[in-house]
Amino acid sequence: MSSVYQEFQHTASRHPAKPFLHIPAVASQAYASGPVDLSYEQALEAVEACSRQYADKGFAAPLRVALLLENRAEFFVHWLALNSLGCSVVPINGEMPVDEIVYFLEHSEACAVVALPDKVALMQEAASGVSAPAPAVVSCDNLQKLPLQQGGDASPGSGTECALLYTSGSTGKPKGCMLSNEYFLAFGEWYRKLDGLGQINYGEERLLTPLPLGHMNAMAVSTTAMIMNAGCIIQLDRFHPKTWWQAVRDSRATILHYLGVLPAILLQLPESEDDDFSGQIKFGFGAGVNPKHHAPFEKRFGFPLIESWAMTECGAGGCITANREPRHVGTCCFGKANAEVEYQLVDEHGNEVPEGEPGELRVRAAGDNPRKAFFSGYLKNPEASAEAWKDGWLNTGDVVRQGEDGSLHFVDRRKNVIRRSGENISALEVEASLSLDSRIQEALVAAVPDELRGDEVAACIILAEGNRAEERTAELIVNDCLDRLAYFKAPGYVVFCDELPKTASNKPKRADVKALAKSRVSAGDCFDTRALKKRR
């Protein structure tokens, strides 16, 4: 099989009656009277009907279509339908400010936008800000309104782009990661081969995830894993702490996907005699669990949390997972590289560090194709693509140390990225937003530790003359930032400073800025603006 659609069609032909998708009532209550369920046969019928509508309008490779369909059944149907024709999809987060959506649409050159009915107006506003040619915007239930397209005539294959996912890196604007069918299918095959604590049974698993379908975990890992293993995807709209365990029980989930913030919050819930899920859940799969929470969570809820390391760029070709003992619970361990992954730990000059010393993790696929199942590059940014693959390795920017038994342990991030509740946030992007505020003379942004979310955004600010370093000023700054950025990117802490750490050439000393932010936040010498960070 050379595409996600072909794998889906193959599974549906073999197991038509098996459940493909289940959306619990708690996740569908905004638009349905009860849970949403699709068997593989029902889903295939919907996909093929949708595919015919797109084909009638001339959609084919290499066109891209932006999707604002949230974590609903419509996302799976339209994605697979477009994939069957060789079209790539660009997932859009409707909670982003319009300016950010405009950037995604313009940069991706999406020829059309397909949105939920109540999001059409938002996307029309965004499309109106795109330089010609602006994409057509239609409701997902009204594809007849799509204009005719001039797609190519090449047959889709493993190298055809499946999705364009945007990821924040060390430069200001998000970069578009071009991800092929091979990238997606490699994750399904990787999951199929997973053994030890992460072993799955063909045709039996029910995988529950609250993660957004616009990210590689839910879209590439859990979805292709279930498609290629005849399993059922249990898709939540988002994480609901109070109803989480009831949804787990009612949906009969056997595998859970998580980010570090989930265990932290679930441990805060009142203890119950029903907390032991050892007879139902085989394992949780994710990353970023707080080391202090790892063992208490497993003891209380009765199943292992399998920590894994990957990034959008590396895919399954560089994925490293702690699916075998010893997992070194409580040490930020994410396991040992398997035989299909090569890695190095290097210093800032690219030299390998002594054993046991921390260094930047570099990965590649073993064998004669080091980029096998990795991303295809950054759209319209060959310089950044070349930099990512400097010296023949994918340079991750993550600082890691190797234990005595070869297990790898996460230490820190060398690159200027803040990882908050699973979202990658570019410090430069936040700084660019803050620079538009007339109250600010200069601002530098860094990550500070957060008990629940892993990282939080801290802004170290020198105020312009005439402005007072007080709580009201901090709130005004953050509220203005919320008008320009997605809520999770805004500063959760504001640290007013008289000066900021700089080099002799007046460049930011990022390590010193991070240390400054951490010490000031830890001492309470800042303004806590986290309560302002709410979805709008």
C-alpha angles and dihedrals in degrees: 000000000000104000140041090244092054091052090049092048090048093052092044091053091051099040108022096158097048116106113260103175135017123180110186120229091250088062098042101041092105092064111011137052093229143350121324117233131179128177118211089257093051092046092049091052090052092046094050093047089050092046092055091054092052092045091052087058094051099256113162141131131340096023121113126215124196115223126202098178101124119210094324136122088256090068093059093044096050095040093052092043092053091043090056088061096044095255122142123225129221110203114215126204107220091205092068118102114260093252091060092049090050089055092051092049095046097042094046093045089222108189093208143011121221113193143169110270093253091050097052094093091051092051093045088055090050094045090053088063094055118102113246129320092048115193121252114249121213138164116257089241095051108054090148087082092063113113120237114274135209102228123171127253100235116123113242115250143164092291094050115112110258099180142357109220121185120223130183113236136167092297124076105251121055114259121230111236111208107216122190132208087256089059092053097043091048089063092053091050091045091054091047090057096044110120138174112046091352099056115137131197120230114250095002110079128100110195119199120200132171092186122117118263089226089073128076095241097063097029102041106019109037098028099048091040091059095040093052093043098042091245133142124255113218103198122191122194089231141323113302108185098192095051098030100103093041089053089049091052097042094047093048090228117187098184129037128200117208148167123221093264092064099064089044092056096040091054088059092060117101112271117255137190086239094061095104110094096166091118094054113027118062096189147328118238124203148087143261103040110166107254089230091056100044102082096035090053094051092046094049100041101032106232136087124259105219109209116211137183125216140123133212091258098053103043119177089328090078103021116135120192138183096223095136134059135288090054094163092224112211097029103087088254117165098181137247128313113254124229092271094060128068121194144178134195110215141175125238090280094054095255119136112255123231115271111280094020120114118252141158112283116238120184141183138163116273117244133036096320108059092179096052110142091359124121116288093232140279114300112252091352111095091157092060090044091053091047091051089054096042113154091009095291132100101249104215103185090224117125112222137170129210120229125220092266094049096260115142123230126196114236111167146314118271094188119076097257129125116212108206119173091331095312118120109221123191111223089208091056091054091045090052089054093048091050089067091063112098090208091066127078094181137349135190123187130210141166120259124188117267122193094219107025103036095233133022128199115253121187118204105202138188107201124225116248114284096031124111124227095234140124095262091056091050091051093050091050093050094044090053089048089053089059090059105035140041108274095250092058096058119100114276090191130033117204115189113209138182091215139003129225110267138169123240087267090054095252120140115266094222097190091052092046089053091049091048093050092047094050095045093047092045090052092047090242093138143060116270108220098165092114089064092060101094133140110265 
